[in-house]
Amino acid sequence: MTSTAASTAQDNLMRVEASRYALLRRLAFSIRHQMVAHLQPIGMVTELLERRLRAPEPDLHQAHDSVAKINGLAKAAAQDCLDVITWMAPEPGATVAIGQSLQDCIALLRGNFSFRGLALKSDLPELSQPVGRSAARMLLPACLLALTDGLEGPAEITIGAQATDDDATVDIRVQRTEGEGFDRQLNYRALQWSDVEVMARAEDVQLVHADGRATLVFPVLG
C-alpha cells in the first residue's frame, strides 16, 4: 500500500470513528435510562426486604421471594451493563435478527422521541434473518436521528421492513403532523447524513435517503 493510500485509509477510519462517537454521544442518555430501568428496582426490592426483616417475626418465605427477585434483577442489570460495553467495542462477527434489532432500536429511542414530539410507529413482521449487530446498532438509530434532527415540529415516523435469504431492507418515513413546535436543543451535535453514509460504507450496508425517507439494505449473514 502506498503512503497516499495508507493516508486515505486512515482518514476514512477517522471519519467513521468520529461519526460513531457522535452517535454514541447522542444515544448516551437513552442507554443510561435503559440501564437505570434495571438498577432502580433492585433498590426498591432491597428496601422492601429490609422492612420485612425488621418485623418481630419475619416471614422467611416472603424474604426468600425478595432475595430471588433481587438475584434476578441483579443478573439482568449485570447483563445490561456488559451489553453497554459492546456498543463501544463491538464483538467481531456478532449477529442479531433484523426484527429484534429493530425492536431494540425502537425501545431505546421511544422515550426520547416522545419527549421531542415524535411518534414512532411500526408494524413489523417476524424477521429472523441475521445481520451484523454492529451495523444494525449504528445505522438504525443514526438514520432515525438524521431524519428527525432538523424537524421544527411534531412528526410521525413509520418503520417498515422485509427480508429475503440475501438481504434485509428497512424503510423509514417521516411525516409532519399538526401541533406546536418543540425544543430542538440536543445533548450533542445533530447527526448529518455524511455521518450515516460513512458508517454505512464501513459496514457494507446500502443507504438511500431523500427528504423525509431513508432505506437501508443489510446483507443477511450466516
LUMMI-965713 format. One record per atom (N, C-alpha, C): x, y, z; atom name; residue number from 1. Coordinates in nm, 2 decimals. Example, Ala and Ser with C-alpha at 12.3 -4.5 7.8 and 13.67 -1.06 7.14 Angstrom:
2
R      xx      yy      zz  site  pos
R    1.32   -0.57    0.78     N    1
R    1.23   -0.45    0.78    CA    1
R    1.32   -0.33    0.78     C    1
R    1.28   -0.22    0.71     N    2
R    1.37   -0.11    0.71    CA    2
R    1.29    0.00    0.79     C    2
end
This chain:
222
R      xx      yy      zz  site  pos
R    0.08   -0.12    0.00     N    1
R    0.00    0.00    0.00    CA    1
R    0.09    0.13    0.00     C    1
R    0.06    0.22   -0.09     N    2
R    0.14    0.34   -0.10    CA    2
R    0.11    0.43    0.02     C    2
R    0.19    0.53    0.05     N    3
R    0.17    0.62    0.16    CA    3
R    0.05    0.70    0.14     C    3
R    0.01    0.73    0.01     N    4
R   -0.11    0.81   -0.02    CA    4
R   -0.23    0.73    0.02     C    4
R   -0.23    0.60   -0.03     N    5
R   -0.34    0.51    0.00    CA    5
R   -0.36    0.49    0.15     C    5
R   -0.24    0.47    0.22     N    6
R   -0.25    0.45    0.37    CA    6
R   -0.30    0.57    0.44     C    6
R   -0.27    0.69    0.39     N    7
R   -0.32    0.81    0.45    CA    7
R   -0.47    0.83    0.42     C    7
R   -0.51    0.79    0.30     N    8
R   -0.66    0.79    0.27    CA    8
R   -0.74    0.70    0.36     C    8
R   -0.68    0.58    0.38     N    9
R   -0.75    0.48    0.46    CA    9
R   -0.76    0.52    0.60     C    9
R   -0.65    0.59    0.65     N   10
R   -0.65    0.64    0.79    CA   10
R   -0.75    0.75    0.80     C   10
R   -0.76    0.84    0.70     N   11
R   -0.86    0.95    0.71    CA   11
R   -1.00    0.89    0.71     C   11
R   -1.03    0.79    0.63     N   12
R   -1.16    0.73    0.63    CA   12
R   -1.19    0.67    0.76     C   12
R   -1.10    0.60    0.82     N   13
R   -1.12    0.54    0.95    CA   13
R   -1.15    0.64    1.06     C   13
R   -1.08    0.75    1.05     N   14
R   -1.10    0.86    1.15    CA   14
R   -1.24    0.92    1.13     C   14
R   -1.29    0.93    1.01     N   15
R   -1.42    0.98    0.98    CA   15
R   -1.53    0.89    1.04     C   15
R   -1.51    0.76    1.01     N   16
R   -1.60    0.66    1.07    CA   16
R   -1.61    0.66    1.22     C   16
R   -1.49    0.67    1.28     N   17
R   -1.48    0.67    1.43    CA   17
R   -1.55    0.80    1.48     C   17
R   -1.53    0.91    1.42     N   18
R   -1.58    1.04    1.46    CA   18
R   -1.74    1.03    1.45     C   18
R   -1.79    0.97    1.35     N   19
R   -1.93    0.96    1.33    CA   19
R   -1.99    0.86    1.43     C   19
R   -1.92    0.75    1.46     N   20
R   -1.97    0.66    1.56    CA   20
R   -1.97    0.73    1.70     C   20
R   -1.87    0.81    1.73     N   21
R   -1.86    0.88    1.86    CA   21
R   -1.98    0.97    1.87     C   21
R   -2.00    1.05    1.76     N   22
R   -2.12    1.14    1.77    CA   22
R   -2.25    1.07    1.79     C   22
R   -2.27    0.95    1.73     N   23
R   -2.39    0.88    1.75    CA   23
R   -2.40    0.83    1.90     C   23
R   -2.29    0.77    1.95     N   24
R   -2.29    0.72    2.09    CA   24
R   -2.32    0.84    2.19     C   24
R   -2.26    0.95    2.16     N   25
R   -2.29    1.07    2.25    CA   25
R   -2.44    1.10    2.25     C   25
R   -2.50    1.09    2.13     N   26
R   -2.65    1.12    2.12    CA   26
R   -2.73    1.01    2.19     C   26
R   -2.68    0.89    2.19     N   27
R   -2.75    0.78    2.24    CA   27
R   -2.73    0.76    2.39     C   27
R   -2.63    0.83    2.45     N   28
R   -2.58    0.81    2.58    CA   28
R   -2.70    0.82    2.69     C   28
R   -2.78    0.92    2.67     N   29
R   -2.89    0.93    2.77    CA   29
R   -2.99    0.82    2.76     C   29
R   -3.02    0.78    2.64     N   30
R   -3.12    0.67    2.62    CA   30
R   -3.06    0.54    2.68     C   30
R   -2.93    0.51    2.65     N   31
R   -2.87    0.39    2.71    CA   31
R   -2.87    0.40    2.86     C   31
R   -2.84    0.52    2.92     N   32
R   -2.84    0.53    3.06    CA   32
R   -2.97    0.50    3.12     C   32
R   -3.08    0.56    3.05     N   33
R   -3.21    0.53    3.10    CA   33
R   -3.25    0.39    3.10     C   33
R   -3.20    0.32    3.00     N   34
R   -3.23    0.17    2.99    CA   34
R   -3.16    0.10    3.10     C   34
R   -3.04    0.14    3.14     N   35
R   -2.96    0.08    3.25    CA   35
R   -3.03    0.10    3.38     C   35
R   -3.08    0.23    3.40     N   36
R   -3.14    0.26    3.53    CA   36
R   -3.27    0.18    3.55     C   36
R   -3.34    0.15    3.43     N   37
R   -3.46    0.07    3.44    CA   37
R   -3.44   -0.06    3.51     C   37
R   -3.31   -0.12    3.49     N   38
R   -3.28   -0.24    3.55    CA   38
R   -3.23   -0.23    3.70     C   38
R   -3.16   -0.11    3.72     N   39
R   -3.09   -0.09    3.85    CA   39
R   -3.19   -0.04    3.96     C   39
R   -3.28    0.05    3.93     N   40
R   -3.37    0.10    4.03    CA   40
R   -3.45    0.00    4.10     C   40
R   -3.51   -0.10    4.03     N   41
R   -3.59   -0.20    4.10    CA   41
R   -3.51   -0.28    4.21     C   41
R   -3.38   -0.29    4.19     N   42
R   -3.30   -0.36    4.29    CA   42
R   -3.31   -0.29    4.42     C   42
R   -3.29   -0.16    4.42     N   43
R   -3.30   -0.08    4.54    CA   43
R   -3.44   -0.08    4.61     C   43
R   -3.54   -0.08    4.52     N   44
R   -3.68   -0.09    4.57    CA   44
R   -3.71   -0.22    4.64     C   44
R   -3.67   -0.33    4.58     N   45
R   -3.69   -0.46    4.64    CA   45
R   -3.61   -0.48    4.77     C   45
R   -3.49   -0.43    4.77     N   46
R   -3.40   -0.43    4.88    CA   46
R   -3.46   -0.36    5.00     C   46
R   -3.52   -0.24    4.98     N   47
R   -3.59   -0.17    5.09    CA   47
R   -3.70   -0.25    5.14     C   47
R   -3.78   -0.31    5.05     N   48
R   -3.89   -0.39    5.09    CA   48
R   -3.84   -0.51    5.18     C   48
R   -3.74   -0.58    5.14     N   49
R   -3.68   -0.69    5.21    CA   49
R   -3.63   -0.64    5.35     C   49
R   -3.57   -0.53    5.36     N   50
R   -3.52   -0.47    5.48    CA   50
R   -3.64   -0.45    5.58     C   50
R   -3.75   -0.40    5.53     N   51
R   -3.87   -0.37    5.62    CA   51
R   -3.93   -0.50    5.67     C   51
R   -3.93   -0.60    5.58     N   52
R   -3.98   -0.73    5.62    CA   52
R   -3.90   -0.80    5.73     C   52
R   -3.77   -0.78    5.71     N   53
R   -3.68   -0.85    5.81    CA   53
R   -3.68   -0.78    5.95     C   53
R   -3.73   -0.65    5.95     N   54
R   -3.74   -0.58    6.08    CA   54
R   -3.86   -0.62    6.16     C   54
R   -3.95   -0.69    6.10     N   55
R   -4.07   -0.74    6.17    CA   55
R   -4.03   -0.83    6.28     C   55
R   -4.12   -0.82    6.39     N   56
R   -4.09   -0.91    6.51    CA   56
R   -4.07   -1.05    6.47     C   56
R   -4.15   -1.10    6.38     N   57
R   -4.14   -1.24    6.33    CA   57
R   -4.14   -1.24    6.18     C   57
R   -4.02   -1.22    6.12     N   58
R   -4.01   -1.21    5.98    CA   58
R   -4.06   -1.34    5.91     C   58
R   -4.13   -1.31    5.80     N   59
R   -4.19   -1.42    5.71    CA   59
R   -4.07   -1.46    5.62     C   59
R   -4.01   -1.57    5.65     N   60
R   -3.89   -1.61    5.57    CA   60
R   -3.93   -1.65    5.43     C   60
R   -4.05   -1.69    5.41     N   61
R   -4.10   -1.73    5.27    CA   61
R   -4.10   -1.60    5.19     C   61
R   -4.15   -1.49    5.24     N   62
R   -4.15   -1.36    5.17    CA   62
R   -4.01   -1.31    5.15     C   62
R   -3.93   -1.33    5.25     N   63
R   -3.79   -1.28    5.24    CA   63
R   -3.71   -1.36    5.13     C   63
R   -3.74   -1.49    5.12     N   64
R   -3.68   -1.57    5.02    CA   64
R   -3.72   -1.52    4.88     C   64
R   -3.85   -1.49    4.87     N   65
R   -3.90   -1.44    4.74    CA   65
R   -3.83   -1.31    4.70     C   65
R   -3.81   -1.22    4.80     N   66
R   -3.75   -1.09    4.77    CA   66
R   -3.60   -1.11    4.73     C   66
R   -3.53   -1.21    4.80     N   67
R   -3.39   -1.24    4.76    CA   67
R   -3.39   -1.29    4.62     C   67
R   -3.48   -1.38    4.58     N   68
R   -3.48   -1.43    4.45    CA   68
R   -3.51   -1.32    4.34     C   68
R   -3.60   -1.23    4.38     N   69
R   -3.62   -1.12    4.28    CA   69
R   -3.49   -1.03    4.27     C   69
R   -3.43   -1.00    4.38     N   70
R   -3.30   -0.92    4.37    CA   70
R   -3.20   -0.99    4.29     C   70
R   -3.19   -1.13    4.31     N   71
R   -3.09   -1.20    4.23    CA   71
R   -3.12   -1.19    4.08     C   71
R   -3.25   -1.21    4.04     N   72
R   -3.29   -1.20    3.90    CA   72
R   -3.26   -1.06    3.84     C   72
R   -3.30   -0.96    3.92     N   73
R   -3.28   -0.82    3.88    CA   73
R   -3.13   -0.79    3.86     C   73
R   -3.05   -0.84    3.96     N   74
R   -2.90   -0.82    3.95    CA   74
R   -2.84   -0.88    3.83     C   74
R   -2.89   -1.00    3.80     N   75
R   -2.83   -1.07    3.68    CA   75
R   -2.87   -0.99    3.55     C   75
R   -2.99   -0.94    3.54     N   76
R   -3.04   -0.86    3.43    CA   76
R   -2.96   -0.73    3.42     C   76
R   -2.93   -0.67    3.53     N   77
R   -2.86   -0.54    3.53    CA   77
R   -2.71   -0.57    3.49     C   77
R   -2.65   -0.68    3.54     N   78
R   -2.52   -0.71    3.50    CA   78
R   -2.51   -0.73    3.35     C   78
R   -2.60   -0.81    3.30     N   79
R   -2.60   -0.84    3.16    CA   79
R   -2.62   -0.71    3.08     C   79
R   -2.70   -0.62    3.12     N   80
R   -2.72   -0.49    3.06    CA   80
R   -2.59   -0.41    3.06     C   80
R   -2.52   -0.41    3.17     N   81
R   -2.40   -0.33    3.18    CA   81
R   -2.29   -0.39    3.09     C   81
R   -2.29   -0.52    3.08     N   82
R   -2.19   -0.58    2.99    CA   82
R   -2.23   -0.55    2.85     C   82
R   -2.36   -0.54    2.82     N   83
R   -2.40   -0.52    2.68    CA   83
R   -2.36   -0.38    2.64     C   83
R   -2.36   -0.28    2.74     N   84
R   -2.32   -0.14    2.70    CA   84
R   -2.18   -0.14    2.65     C   84
R   -2.09   -0.22    2.70     N   85
R   -1.96   -0.23    2.65    CA   85
R   -1.95   -0.26    2.50     C   85
R   -2.04   -0.35    2.46     N   86
R   -2.04   -0.39    2.32    CA   86
R   -2.08   -0.28    2.22     C   86
R   -2.15   -0.17    2.28     N   87
R   -2.17   -0.05    2.20    CA   87
R   -2.04    0.01    2.16     C   87
R   -1.95    0.02    2.25     N   88
R   -1.82    0.09    2.23    CA   88
R   -1.72    0.00    2.17     C   88
R   -1.72   -0.13    2.20     N   89
R   -1.63   -0.23    2.15    CA   89
R   -1.71   -0.35    2.09     C   89
R   -1.76   -0.33    1.97     N   90
R   -1.84   -0.44    1.91    CA   90
R   -1.77   -0.57    1.91     C   90
R   -1.84   -0.68    1.93     N   91
R   -1.79   -0.82    1.92    CA   91
R   -1.77   -0.85    1.77     C   91
R   -1.65   -0.88    1.72     N   92
R   -1.64   -0.92    1.58    CA   92
R   -1.72   -1.03    1.54     C   92
R   -1.80   -1.02    1.43     N   93
R   -1.88   -1.12    1.37    CA   93
R   -2.01   -1.14    1.44     C   93
R   -2.04   -1.06    1.55     N   94
R   -2.17   -1.08    1.62    CA   94
R   -2.29   -1.05    1.53     C   94
R   -2.39   -1.12    1.54     N   95
R   -2.51   -1.10    1.45    CA   95
R   -2.63   -1.09    1.54     C   95
R   -2.74   -1.04    1.48     N   96
R   -2.87   -1.02    1.55    CA   96
R   -2.98   -1.03    1.45     C   96
R   -3.09   -1.09    1.49     N   97
R   -3.21   -1.10    1.40    CA   97
R   -3.25   -0.95    1.36     C   97
R   -3.27   -0.92    1.24     N   98
R   -3.31   -0.79    1.20    CA   98
R   -3.43   -0.74    1.27     C   98
R   -3.53   -0.83    1.29     N   99
R   -3.65   -0.79    1.36    CA   99
R   -3.63   -0.75    1.50     C   99
R   -3.54   -0.83    1.57     N  100
R   -3.51   -0.80    1.71    CA  100
R   -3.43   -0.67    1.72     C  100
R   -3.34   -0.64    1.62     N  101
R   -3.26   -0.52    1.63    CA  101
R   -3.35   -0.40    1.61     C  101
R   -3.45   -0.41    1.52     N  102
R   -3.55   -0.30    1.51    CA  102
R   -3.63   -0.28    1.63     C  102
R   -3.67   -0.38    1.70     N  103
R   -3.75   -0.37    1.82    CA  103
R   -3.66   -0.30    1.93     C  103
R   -3.53   -0.34    1.94     N  104
R   -3.44   -0.29    2.04    CA  104
R   -3.42   -0.14    2.01     C  104
R   -3.40   -0.10    1.88     N  105
R   -3.38    0.04    1.85    CA  105
R   -3.50    0.12    1.88     C  105
R   -3.62    0.07    1.85     N  106
R   -3.74    0.15    1.88    CA  106
R   -3.76    0.17    2.04     C  106
R   -3.73    0.06    2.11     N  107
R   -3.74    0.07    2.26    CA  107
R   -3.64    0.17    2.31     C  107
R   -3.52    0.17    2.26     N  108
R   -3.42    0.26    2.30    CA  108
R   -3.45    0.41    2.28     C  108
R   -3.51    0.44    2.17     N  109
R   -3.53    0.58    2.13    CA  109
R   -3.68    0.63    2.16     C  109
R   -3.77    0.54    2.19     N  110
R   -3.91    0.58    2.20    CA  110
R   -3.93    0.69    2.30     C  110
R   -3.87    0.68    2.42     N  111
R   -3.88    0.78    2.52    CA  111
R   -3.83    0.92    2.48     C  111
R   -3.71    0.92    2.43     N  112
R   -3.65    1.05    2.38    CA  112
R   -3.73    1.11    2.27     C  112
R   -3.78    1.03    2.18     N  113
R   -3.85    1.08    2.06    CA  113
R   -3.99    1.13    2.11     C  113
R   -4.05    1.06    2.20     N  114
R   -4.18    1.11    2.26    CA  114
R   -4.16    1.25    2.32     C  114
R   -4.05    1.27    2.40     N  115
R   -4.03    1.39    2.46    CA  115
R   -4.01    1.51    2.36     C  115
R   -3.96    1.47    2.24     N  116
R   -3.94    1.57    2.13    CA  116
R   -4.07    1.59    2.04     C  116
R   -4.17    1.51    2.08     N  117
R   -4.30    1.53    2.00    CA  117
R   -4.30    1.44    1.88     C  117
R   -4.21    1.33    1.88     N  118
R   -4.20    1.24    1.76    CA  118
R   -4.26    1.10    1.80     C  118
R   -4.35    1.05    1.72     N  119
R   -4.42    0.93    1.74    CA  119
R   -4.36    0.82    1.65     C  119
R   -4.31    0.71    1.71     N  120
R   -4.25    0.60    1.64    CA  120
R   -4.36    0.50    1.62     C  120
R   -4.39    0.47    1.49     N  121
R   -4.49    0.37    1.45    CA  121
R   -4.42    0.25    1.38     C  121
R   -4.46    0.13    1.41     N  122
R   -4.41    0.02    1.33    CA  122
R   -4.51   -0.10    1.33     C  122
R   -4.51   -0.17    1.23     N  123
R   -4.60   -0.29    1.21    CA  123
R   -4.51   -0.39    1.15     C  123
R   -4.42   -0.45    1.23     N  124
R   -4.31   -0.53    1.17    CA  124
R   -4.35   -0.68    1.18     C  124
R   -4.32   -0.75    1.07     N  125
R   -4.34   -0.90    1.07    CA  125
R   -4.23   -0.96    1.15     C  125
R   -4.24   -1.09    1.18     N  126
R   -4.13   -1.17    1.24    CA  126
R   -4.02   -1.19    1.14     C  126
R   -3.91   -1.12    1.17     N  127
R   -3.80   -1.13    1.08    CA  127
R   -3.68   -1.19    1.15     C  127
R   -3.64   -1.31    1.12     N  128
R   -3.53   -1.38    1.20    CA  128
R   -3.40   -1.38    1.12     C  128
R   -3.39   -1.32    1.00     N  129
R   -3.27   -1.32    0.93    CA  129
R   -3.16   -1.24    1.00     C  129
R   -3.04   -1.30    1.02     N  130
R   -2.93   -1.24    1.09    CA  130
R   -2.86   -1.14    1.01     C  130
R   -2.83   -1.02    1.07     N  131
R   -2.75   -0.92    1.01    CA  131
R   -2.64   -0.88    1.11     C  131
R   -2.54   -0.80    1.07     N  132
R   -2.44   -0.76    1.16    CA  132
R   -2.49   -0.68    1.27     C  132
R   -2.46   -0.72    1.40     N  133
R   -2.51   -0.65    1.51    CA  133
R   -2.46   -0.51    1.52     C  133
R   -2.34   -0.49    1.50     N  134
R   -2.28   -0.35    1.50    CA  134
R   -2.34   -0.26    1.39     C  134
R   -2.36   -0.32    1.27     N  135
R   -2.42   -0.24    1.16    CA  135
R   -2.56   -0.20    1.20     C  135
R   -2.64   -0.29    1.25     N  136
R   -2.78   -0.25    1.28    CA  136
R   -2.78   -0.15    1.40     C  136
R   -2.70   -0.18    1.50     N  137
R   -2.70   -0.09    1.61    CA  137
R   -2.66    0.06    1.57     C  137
R   -2.57    0.07    1.48     N  138
R   -2.52    0.20    1.45    CA  138
R   -2.62    0.27    1.35     C  138
R   -2.66    0.20    1.25     N  139
R   -2.73    0.26    1.13    CA  139
R   -2.87    0.28    1.16     C  139
R   -2.94    0.20    1.23     N  140
R   -3.08    0.22    1.25    CA  140
R   -3.11    0.35    1.33     C  140
R   -3.04    0.37    1.45     N  141
R   -3.06    0.49    1.52    CA  141
R   -3.01    0.61    1.45     C  141
R   -2.89    0.59    1.38     N  142
R   -2.83    0.70    1.30    CA  142
R   -2.93    0.76    1.20     C  142
R   -3.00    0.67    1.13     N  143
R   -3.09    0.71    1.03    CA  143
R   -3.21    0.79    1.09     C  143
R   -3.26    0.73    1.20     N  144
R   -3.37    0.80    1.27    CA  144
R   -3.33    0.94    1.32     C  144
R   -3.21    0.95    1.37     N  145
R   -3.17    1.08    1.42    CA  145
R   -3.14    1.18    1.30     C  145
R   -3.08    1.13    1.20     N  146
R   -3.05    1.22    1.08    CA  146
R   -3.18    1.27    1.02     C  146
R   -3.29    1.18    1.02     N  147
R   -3.41    1.22    0.96    CA  147
R   -3.49    1.32    1.04     C  147
R   -3.47    1.32    1.17     N  148
R   -3.55    1.40    1.26    CA  148
R   -3.48    1.52    1.33     C  148
R   -3.35    1.52    1.32     N  149
R   -3.28    1.63    1.39    CA  149
R   -3.32    1.77    1.34     C  149
R   -3.35    1.78    1.21     N  150
R   -3.38    1.91    1.16    CA  150
R   -3.53    1.95    1.17     C  150
R   -3.61    1.86    1.22     N  151
R   -3.75    1.90    1.23    CA  151
R   -3.78    2.01    1.33     C  151
R   -3.88    2.09    1.30     N  152
R   -3.91    2.20    1.39    CA  152
R   -4.05    2.19    1.45     C  152
R   -4.11    2.07    1.44     N  153
R   -4.24    2.04    1.49    CA  153
R   -4.26    1.89    1.51     C  153
R   -4.38    1.85    1.56     N  154
R   -4.40    1.71    1.58    CA  154
R   -4.41    1.63    1.45     C  154
R   -4.39    1.50    1.46     N  155
R   -4.40    1.42    1.34    CA  155
R   -4.42    1.28    1.37     C  155
R   -4.46    1.20    1.27     N  156
R   -4.48    1.06    1.29    CA  156
R   -4.38    0.98    1.21     C  156
R   -4.31    0.89    1.27     N  157
R   -4.20    0.81    1.20    CA  157
R   -4.25    0.67    1.18     C  157
R   -4.26    0.62    1.06     N  158
R   -4.31    0.49    1.03    CA  158
R   -4.19    0.40    0.99     C  158
R   -4.18    0.29    1.05     N  159
R   -4.07    0.19    1.02    CA  159
R   -4.13    0.07    0.96     C  159
R   -4.08    0.03    0.85     N  160
R   -4.12   -0.10    0.79    CA  160
R   -4.00   -0.18    0.75     C  160
R   -4.02   -0.31    0.73     N  161
R   -3.90   -0.40    0.70    CA  161
R   -3.95   -0.52    0.63     C  161
R   -3.86   -0.57    0.55     N  162
R   -3.88   -0.70    0.48    CA  162
R   -3.75   -0.77    0.46     C  162
R   -3.75   -0.90    0.44     N  163
R   -3.62   -0.97    0.43    CA  163
R   -3.63   -1.09    0.34     C  163
R   -3.52   -1.12    0.27     N  164
R   -3.51   -1.24    0.19    CA  164
R   -3.39   -1.32    0.25     C  164
R   -3.35   -1.42    0.18     N  165
R   -3.23   -1.50    0.22    CA  165
R   -3.10   -1.43    0.20     C  165
R   -3.11   -1.32    0.12     N  166
R   -2.98   -1.25    0.08    CA  166
R   -2.97   -1.11    0.16     C  166
R   -3.08   -1.04    0.18     N  167
R   -3.07   -0.91    0.24    CA  167
R   -3.20   -0.88    0.32     C  167
R   -3.18   -0.78    0.40     N  168
R   -3.29   -0.73    0.48    CA  168
R   -3.30   -0.58    0.46     C  168
R   -3.42   -0.53    0.42     N  169
R   -3.45   -0.39    0.38    CA  169
R   -3.53   -0.33    0.49     C  169
R   -3.48   -0.21    0.54     N  170
R   -3.56   -0.13    0.63    CA  170
R   -3.59    0.00    0.57     C  170
R   -3.72    0.04    0.58     N  171
R   -3.77    0.16    0.52    CA  171
R   -3.82    0.25    0.63     C  171
R   -3.77    0.37    0.64     N  172
R   -3.81    0.47    0.74    CA  172
R   -3.87    0.59    0.67     C  172
R   -3.99    0.63    0.72     N  173
R   -4.05    0.75    0.66    CA  173
R   -4.09    0.85    0.77     C  173
R   -4.08    0.98    0.74     N  174
R   -4.12    1.08    0.84    CA  174
R   -4.23    1.17    0.78     C  174
R   -4.33    1.19    0.85     N  175
R   -4.44    1.27    0.81    CA  175
R   -4.48    1.37    0.92     C  175
R   -4.47    1.50    0.88     N  176
R   -4.50    1.60    0.98    CA  176
R   -4.65    1.59    1.02     C  176
R   -4.68    1.62    1.15     N  177
R   -4.81    1.62    1.20    CA  177
R   -4.84    1.76    1.26     C  177
R   -4.97    1.79    1.28     N  178
R   -5.01    1.92    1.34    CA  178
R   -4.97    1.92    1.48     C  178
R   -4.94    2.05    1.53     N  179
R   -4.91    2.07    1.67    CA  179
R   -4.81    2.18    1.68     C  179
R   -4.79    2.21    1.81     N  180
R   -4.69    2.32    1.84    CA  180
R   -4.55    2.27    1.82     C  180
R   -4.46    2.37    1.79     N  181
R   -4.32    2.33    1.78    CA  181
R   -4.27    2.29    1.92     C  181
R   -4.15    2.23    1.92     N  182
R   -4.09    2.18    2.04    CA  182
R   -3.94    2.23    2.05     C  182
R   -3.89    2.21    2.17     N  183
R   -3.75    2.25    2.19    CA  183
R   -3.66    2.15    2.12     C  183
R   -3.58    2.20    2.02     N  184
R   -3.49    2.12    1.94    CA  184
R   -3.35    2.11    2.00     C  184
R   -3.33    2.16    2.13     N  185
R   -3.20    2.15    2.19    CA  185
R   -3.15    2.01    2.21     C  185
R   -3.04    1.98    2.15     N  186
R   -2.98    1.84    2.16    CA  186
R   -2.87    1.83    2.26     C  186
R   -2.85    1.71    2.31     N  187
R   -2.75    1.69    2.41    CA  187
R   -2.61    1.69    2.35     C  187
R   -2.60    1.68    2.21     N  188
R   -2.48    1.68    2.14    CA  188
R   -2.51    1.72    2.00     C  188
R   -2.42    1.73    1.91     N  189
R   -2.44    1.78    1.78    CA  189
R   -2.54    1.70    1.70     C  189
R   -2.61    1.76    1.60     N  190
R   -2.70    1.69    1.52    CA  190
R   -2.62    1.58    1.43     C  190
R   -2.69    1.47    1.40     N  191
R   -2.63    1.37    1.31    CA  191
R   -2.66    1.42    1.17     C  191
R   -2.55    1.42    1.09     N  192
R   -2.56    1.46    0.95    CA  192
R   -2.57    1.33    0.86     C  192
R   -2.62    1.34    0.74     N  193
R   -2.62    1.23    0.65    CA  193
R   -2.48    1.18    0.61     C  193
R   -2.39    1.27    0.62     N  194
R   -2.25    1.23    0.59    CA  194
R   -2.20    1.14    0.69     C  194
R   -2.25    1.15    0.82     N  195
R   -2.21    1.06    0.93    CA  195
R   -2.27    0.92    0.89     C  195
R   -2.39    0.92    0.86     N  196
R   -2.46    0.79    0.83    CA  196
R   -2.40    0.72    0.71     C  196
R   -2.36    0.80    0.61     N  197
R   -2.30    0.75    0.49    CA  197
R   -2.17    0.68    0.51     C  197
R   -2.08    0.74    0.59     N  198
R   -1.95    0.68    0.61    CA  198
R   -1.97    0.55    0.70     C  198
R   -2.06    0.55    0.79     N  199
R   -2.08    0.43    0.87    CA  199
R   -2.14    0.32    0.78     C  199
R   -2.23    0.36    0.69     N  200
R   -2.29    0.26    0.60    CA  200
R   -2.18    0.19    0.52     C  200
R   -2.10    0.27    0.46     N  201
R   -1.99    0.22    0.38    CA  201
R   -1.90    0.13    0.46     C  201
R   -1.87    0.17    0.58     N  202
R   -1.78    0.08    0.66    CA  202
R   -1.84   -0.05    0.70     C  202
R   -1.98   -0.06    0.70     N  203
R   -2.05   -0.18    0.74    CA  203
R   -2.10   -0.25    0.62     C  203
R   -2.07   -0.21    0.49     N  204
R   -2.12   -0.27    0.37    CA  204
R   -2.27   -0.28    0.37     C  204
R   -2.33   -0.17    0.41     N  205
R   -2.48   -0.15    0.40    CA  205
R   -2.52   -0.05    0.30     C  205
R   -2.61   -0.08    0.22     N  206
R   -2.66    0.02    0.12    CA  206
R   -2.75    0.12    0.19     C  206
R   -2.74    0.24    0.15     N  207
R   -2.82    0.35    0.21    CA  207
R   -2.87    0.44    0.10     C  207
R   -3.00    0.47    0.10     N  208
R   -3.06    0.56    0.01    CA  208
R   -3.14    0.65    0.09     C  208
R   -3.13    0.78    0.08     N  209
R   -3.21    0.88    0.15    CA  209
R   -3.25    1.00    0.07     C  209
R   -3.37    1.05    0.10     N  210
R   -3.42    1.17    0.04    CA  210
R   -3.50    1.24    0.15     C  210
R   -3.57    1.35    0.11     N  211
R   -3.64    1.43    0.21    CA  211
R   -3.74    1.34    0.28     C  211
R   -3.73    1.32    0.41     N  212
R   -3.83    1.25    0.49    CA  212
R   -3.83    1.10    0.47     C  212
R   -3.73    1.04    0.41     N  213
R   -3.73    0.90    0.39    CA  213
R   -3.59    0.84    0.38     C  213
R   -3.57    0.72    0.43     N  214
R   -3.44    0.66    0.42    CA  214
R   -3.46    0.51    0.41     C  214
R   -3.38    0.44    0.33     N  215
R   -3.38    0.30    0.31    CA  215
R   -3.25    0.24    0.34     C  215
R   -3.24    0.13    0.42     N  216
R   -3.12    0.06    0.45    CA  216
R   -3.13   -0.08    0.40     C  216
R   -3.03   -0.13    0.34     N  217
R   -3.03   -0.27    0.29    CA  217
R   -2.91   -0.34    0.35     C  217
R   -2.94   -0.43    0.45     N  218
R   -2.83   -0.50    0.52    CA  218
R   -2.81   -0.64    0.45     C  218
R   -2.69   -0.68    0.44     N  219
R   -2.66   -0.82    0.39    CA  219
R   -2.70   -0.92    0.50     C  219
R   -2.77   -1.02    0.46     N  220
R   -2.80   -1.13    0.56    CA  220
R   -2.68   -1.22    0.58     C  220
R   -2.64   -1.25    0.70     N  221
R   -2.52   -1.32    0.73    CA  221
R   -2.55   -1.46    0.78     C  221
R   -2.47   -1.55    0.75     N  222
R   -2.49   -1.69    0.80    CA  222
R   -2.60   -1.77    0.73     C  222
end
